Amino acid sequence: MRVMVIGSGGREHALCWKLKQSPLVSELYCLPGNAGTVEIAQTGPARSIPELAEFAQKQRIDLTVVGPEAPLADGIVDYFRSRGLVIFGPTRAAARIESSKSFAKQIMEAQNVPTAKSRLFRDPQAAKDYILGLESVPVIKADGLATGKGVVVPASFEEAVRAIDEIMVEKIHGSAGDIVVIEERLVGREASVFALTDGENIRLFPAAQDHKRAYDGDQGPNTGGMGAFAPTPVVSSEMLAEIEKTIIRPTLRGLAEAGAPYSGLLYAGLMLTADGPKVIEFNCRFGDPETQVVLPLVRSDLAQLLWEAAVGELVSPLEINDLAAVSVVVASGGYPGPYQKGIPINGLAEAKNCGVEIFHAGTGLRDGQVVTAGGRILNVMAVAESIGQARERVYQALEKIKIKDAFYRQDIASMLF
């Protein structure tokens, strides 16, 4: 099987790493890839959707796997299928479950999927007036895609009002902020659940827990994710079954009824409240950085599973080992705000000697030297018999990596101890 992964981040490196282990995969491409994927896959320049389809046809690609949300929202699956190509991911219509939070809310409300109470606003002044009339500080969300940075969890009403100005008036996320969703703030532990589906059959991966805030103690701005661990002990097998019954299946049913049948990977970001699991958000693809800790726990052939989901015949079981994984993100100084690129990265070989995998997220090559090329630079991941052992191994490895001004959280998974 000739497989192409689309994307350039840590999630895509982890997907390539797992797909490379499949005896079914004879050739592996990652476009555009990064300085890590180049070691295990053939890479190339960034391409438009038509150019990617042309490449897939010329290279006789059997299966294309889409990593990021943007090409899914832009209709890459629809385009590939119109050319007779097999591709893993939802159609443009189905990808609205992530690209439009208002659409996702409509689906959830129609199917009685448990989620936060919310209101939609197109007028910034009306949004601010609504906020100032509330009894508690809400959560503010840009309706469209904002690379994981469109959610604001303000500490005060003043911060909430300022977030409306930034999103709707100053347009810090562009047209993604034309509409905002103002939600009640849910209280509890967060968890991420991946559901692999062909539209009818479902395979649930172990639940993971992400750390969104930039700094230790869950302080600072929201980011695309600063680390993760799996499985999270707060989601039992019984709760996972409940999540499938009350959240995943009704959502898939709602999408089908809306004329947008879903196949691919449905990501449910959940808050485990006193009233049970509730949806914070849906994503239309593998999560980042959760993928980097979930895939190492999979014993099954990932290429086989993704192929089956893509062609509508998901029949193979998803087998999981009894291990645990922890991953910590190394980020550029200034992230999630402005940051420098092109800074040399040293100590990678020494870090790998500590028994970890290093998934490159925002890296490039310059004259043979690995350099920074993004806000989130690396994911340092370890698998062990327990989360504590994996965590210890990761932090030992992180001490070996040297990148000017880079930082990472010191407390990933620490709440378990």
C-alpha positions in Angstrom: 0.0 0.0 0.0 1.3 3.4 -1.0 0.2 6.0 1.7 0.4 9.8 1.8 0.0 11.8 4.9 -0.9 15.5 4.5 0.5 18.0 7.0 3.7 19.2 8.7 3.2 18.9 12.4 3.8 16.6 15.4 0.5 14.8 14.7 1.6 14.0 11.2 5.0 12.8 12.4 3.2 10.5 14.8 0.8 9.2 12.1 3.8 8.5 9.8 5.7 6.8 12.7 2.7 4.5 13.3 1.9 3.8 9.7 5.5 3.0 9.0 5.1 0.0 11.4 2.5 -1.5 9.2 3.6 -4.4 6.9 0.9 -3.2 4.5 2.7 0.1 3.8 5.3 -0.2 1.0 5.8 3.5 0.3 5.2 6.4 2.7 4.9 10.1 1.8 4.4 13.1 4.0 3.6 16.4 2.3 5.0 18.8 3.2 6.4 17.1 6.3 9.2 18.5 8.5 12.7 17.7 9.6 11.5 14.6 11.5 9.2 13.1 9.0 12.0 13.3 6.4 13.7 10.4 8.2 10.8 8.0 7.7 8.8 9.3 4.7 9.4 11.0 1.4 8.6 14.7 1.7 8.1 17.6 -0.6 6.9 21.2 -0.9 3.5 22.3 0.2 0.9 21.9 -2.5 -2.7 23.0 -3.2 -5.5 20.5 -3.1 -5.6 20.0 -6.9 -1.8 19.6 -6.9 -2.0 17.0 -4.1 -4.6 15.1 -6.0 -2.4 15.2 -9.1 0.5 14.0 -7.1 -1.5 11.2 -5.6 -2.6 10.0 -9.0 0.9 10.2 -10.5 2.5 8.3 -7.5 -0.4 5.8 -7.5 -1.2 6.6 -3.8 -3.6 4.0 -2.4 -4.6 5.9 0.7 -4.3 9.6 1.7 -4.5 10.5 5.3 -5.3 14.1 6.2 -3.7 15.5 9.3 -4.9 19.2 9.8 -8.4 20.6 9.8 -7.9 23.3 7.2 -7.8 21.1 4.1 -10.7 19.1 5.4 -12.7 22.3 5.8 -11.7 23.3 2.3 -13.1 20.1 0.8 -10.0 18.0 0.1 -12.0 14.8 0.6 -14.7 15.8 -1.8 -12.1 16.7 -4.4 -10.0 13.5 -4.0 -13.1 11.3 -4.2 -14.3 13.1 -7.4 -10.9 12.0 -8.9 -11.5 8.4 -7.7 -8.9 8.6 -4.9 -9.3 6.9 -1.5 -8.8 9.4 1.3 -9.3 9.3 5.1 -11.3 12.1 6.5 -14.8 13.8 6.5 -16.2 15.7 3.6 -16.4 19.5 3.6 -20.0 19.4 4.8 -19.2 17.0 7.7 -16.0 18.9 8.6 -18.3 21.8 9.7 -18.5 19.9 13.0 -15.2 21.7 13.6 -15.1 24.6 11.2 -18.3 26.0 12.5 -19.0 25.9 16.2 -22.5 27.2 15.6 -23.2 24.3 13.3 -21.8 21.8 15.9 -24.1 23.4 18.5 -27.1 22.9 16.2 -26.3 19.2 15.7 -25.9 18.7 19.4 -29.1 20.5 20.3 -31.1 18.5 17.7 -29.8 15.2 19.1 -29.8 16.1 22.8 -26.0 15.7 23.1 -24.9 17.0 26.5 -23.0 20.3 26.1 -22.6 23.7 27.6 -25.5 26.2 27.2 -24.6 28.8 24.7 -25.7 31.8 22.6 -24.4 32.9 19.2 -23.7 36.6 18.3 -22.9 38.4 15.1 -22.9 41.9 16.6 -20.0 42.7 19.0 -22.0 45.2 21.1 -24.9 42.7 21.6 -22.3 40.1 22.7 -20.8 42.5 25.2 -24.1 43.5 26.6 -25.1 39.9 27.0 -21.8 39.1 28.8 -22.3 42.0 31.3 -25.8 40.7 32.1 -24.6 37.2 33.1 -24.1 36.0 36.7 -20.8 34.3 36.0 -17.9 34.8 33.5 -18.5 32.7 30.3 -16.2 31.1 27.8 -15.7 33.0 24.5 -15.2 31.1 21.2 -14.6 32.2 17.7 -17.0 30.3 15.4 -14.5 29.3 12.7 -11.1 27.7 12.5 -8.4 29.5 14.6 -5.6 27.0 14.8 -6.6 26.0 18.3 -6.4 29.5 19.6 -9.9 30.7 19.1 -11.1 29.8 22.6 -10.8 32.3 25.5 -11.4 31.4 29.1 -11.4 34.8 30.7 -10.8 35.4 34.4 -13.2 38.4 34.6 -16.0 40.1 32.8 -13.6 42.8 31.6 -11.4 40.1 30.0 -14.5 38.6 28.4 -15.5 41.9 26.9 -11.9 42.5 25.7 -12.0 39.1 24.0 -15.1 40.1 22.1 -13.3 43.2 20.8 -10.2 41.2 19.8 -12.1 38.5 18.0 -15.0 40.4 16.4 -13.6 44.0 16.0 -9.9 43.6 15.7 -10.3 40.3 13.9 -7.2 38.6 15.4 -8.5 35.3 13.8 -9.8 36.9 10.6 -13.3 35.8 9.4 -13.3 33.0 12.0 -14.5 35.7 14.4 -17.4 36.9 12.4 -19.6 34.9 14.8 -18.8 34.2 18.4 -20.2 31.5 20.7 -20.6 32.6 24.3 -20.9 29.5 26.5 -21.4 28.8 30.2 -18.2 27.7 31.9 -18.3 23.9 32.6 -16.4 22.6 35.7 -14.6 19.3 35.9 -11.7 17.4 34.4 -11.1 17.5 30.7 -10.6 14.5 28.4 -10.2 13.9 24.7 -11.8 10.9 23.0 -11.1 9.8 19.4 -13.7 7.9 17.5 -12.7 6.2 14.3 -15.7 5.6 12.1 -16.9 4.7 8.6 -20.2 6.5 9.4 -21.8 3.5 11.0 -19.2 1.4 12.8 -17.1 3.0 15.6 -13.8 2.2 17.3 -12.9 4.3 20.3 -9.2 5.0 21.2 -8.1 5.3 24.8 -9.1 8.7 26.3 -6.3 11.2 26.6 -5.9 14.4 28.5 -4.4 17.6 27.0 -2.9 20.6 28.6 -4.0 23.8 26.8 -2.6 26.6 28.9 0.9 27.9 28.0 2.4 27.8 31.5 2.7 25.6 34.6 -0.4 25.5 36.9 -2.7 26.0 33.9 -1.7 29.6 33.7 -1.3 31.9 30.7 -3.1 31.9 27.3 -4.7 28.9 25.6 -2.5 27.2 23.0 -2.8 24.4 20.6 -1.7 22.1 23.4 1.5 21.9 25.6 1.4 18.2 26.4 -0.8 15.2 26.9 -1.0 11.8 28.5 -3.0 8.6 27.9 -4.9 6.8 29.1 -6.4 9.2 31.5 -7.6 7.4 34.6 -10.6 9.7 34.9 -12.3 7.9 32.0 -13.3 4.3 32.9 -14.4 1.7 30.3 -17.9 2.3 31.6 -17.7 6.0 31.0 -16.2 5.4 27.5 -19.2 3.3 26.7 -21.5 6.1 27.9 -19.6 8.6 25.8 -20.2 6.5 22.7 -23.9 6.1 23.5 -24.8 9.6 24.5 -22.3 11.7 22.5 -20.6 9.9 19.5 -23.5 8.0 18.1 -26.1 10.8 18.4 -23.7 13.2 16.7 -23.0 10.9 13.8 -26.8 10.4 13.5 -27.3 14.1 13.5 -24.7 14.7 10.8 -26.3 12.0 8.6 -29.7 13.6 9.1 -28.2 17.0 8.2 -27.0 15.6 4.9 -23.4 15.4 6.0 -22.6 11.7 6.8 -19.3 11.5 8.6 -16.4 9.1 8.1 -12.9 9.6 9.4 -11.8 10.5 12.9 -14.2 12.4 15.1 -12.5 14.0 18.1 -14.7 14.9 21.1 -13.2 17.4 23.6 -15.1 16.7 26.8 -15.6 18.1 30.3 -16.3 15.5 32.9 -18.8 17.4 35.0 -20.8 16.3 38.1 -23.7 15.7 35.7 -21.6 13.5 33.4 -19.5 14.0 30.3 -20.4 17.1 28.2 -19.0 18.3 24.9 -16.7 21.3 24.9 -15.8 21.0 21.2 -15.7 18.6 18.3 -12.7 18.3 15.9 -12.9 16.6 12.5 -9.4 15.0 12.7 -6.8 13.5 15.0 -6.1 15.9 17.9 -2.7 17.4 18.4 -0.9 16.7 20.8 -3.2 13.8 21.9 -2.4 11.7 18.8 1.2 11.6 20.0 0.2 9.7 23.1 -2.7 7.7 21.8 -1.2 6.0 18.8 1.7 4.5 20.7 -0.9 2.6 22.7 -2.4 1.0 19.6 -1.5 -2.6 18.9 -3.6 -2.9 15.7 -2.4 -2.1 12.2 -3.3 1.6 11.8 -3.0 1.5 8.0 -5.6 -1.3 7.9 -8.0 0.6 10.2 -7.7 3.9 8.3 -8.2 2.1 4.9 -11.3 0.4 6.2 -12.8 3.6 7.5 -12.0 5.4 4.3 -13.7 2.8 2.1 -16.7 2.4 4.4 -15.9 -1.1 5.7 -14.6 -0.7 9.3 -14.5 -4.3 10.4 -11.2 -4.9 12.1 -10.9 -4.6 15.9 -8.9 -1.8 17.6 -6.5 -3.5 20.0 -4.8 -1.5 22.7 -1.8 -2.4 24.9 -1.7 -2.0 28.7 1.0 0.7 28.6 0.8 4.5 29.2 2.3 7.4 27.3 3.2 11.0 28.2 4.3 13.7 25.7 5.6 17.2 26.5 5.7 20.0 23.9 8.8 22.2 23.5 7.6 25.6 22.3 9.3 28.7 20.9 9.8 31.7 23.2 6.8 34.0 22.9 4.4 31.2 21.8 1.4 31.4 21.4 2.2 35.0 20.5 5.0 36.1 18.0 8.1 34.0 18.0 11.4 33.6 16.0 12.1 30.9 13.5 15.3 29.4 12.3 16.9 28.8 15.8 19.2 25.8 15.9 18.0 22.7 17.8 20.7 20.6 19.5 20.7 17.5 21.7 18.1 15.5 19.9 20.3 12.3 19.7 21.2 12.6 23.3 17.5 13.0 24.2 16.5 9.9 22.2 19.1 7.9 24.1 16.8 8.4 27.2 14.3 6.0 25.7 11.9 8.5 24.1 10.4 9.2 20.7 10.7 12.8 19.4 7.9 13.9 17.1 8.8 17.0 15.2 6.1 19.7 15.2 7.6 22.9 13.9 11.0 22.1 12.5 13.0 22.5 9.3 16.4 21.9 7.9 19.0 24.5 7.1 22.4 23.3 5.8 21.8 19.9 7.5 21.0 21.6 10.8 17.6 21.0 12.4 16.1 24.5 13.2 12.8 25.8 14.5 10.0 26.6 12.1 6.9 26.9 14.3 5.5 27.8 17.6 5.3 24.3 18.9 8.7 22.8 18.0 8.9 19.2 19.3 6.8 16.6 21.1 9.0 14.5 23.4 7.0 11.2 24.1 7.7 8.1 26.3 5.8 4.9 26.7 6.1 3.0 30.0 4.2 0.7 32.3 2.8 3.7 34.1 2.2 7.4 33.5 4.6 8.2 36.3 7.4 6.2 34.7 6.7 7.7 31.2 6.7 11.2 32.6 10.0 10.7 34.4 11.6 9.5 31.2 10.3 12.4 29.2 11.6 15.0 31.6 15.0 13.4 31.7 15.2 13.6 27.9 14.0 17.2 27.8 17.1 18.3 29.8 19.2 17.2 26.9 17.5 19.4 24.3 19.0 22.9 23.8 17.0 25.6 21.9 17.5 29.3 22.6 14.5 30.9 24.4 12.4 27.7 24.1 10.2 26.6 27.0 8.0 23.7 28.1 5.7 23.0 31.0 7.2 21.2 33.9 3.9 19.9 35.2 2.4 17.7 32.4 0.5 14.8 34.0 1.6 16.0 37.5 -2.0 16.3 38.7 -2.1 12.5 39.0 0.5 12.4 41.7 
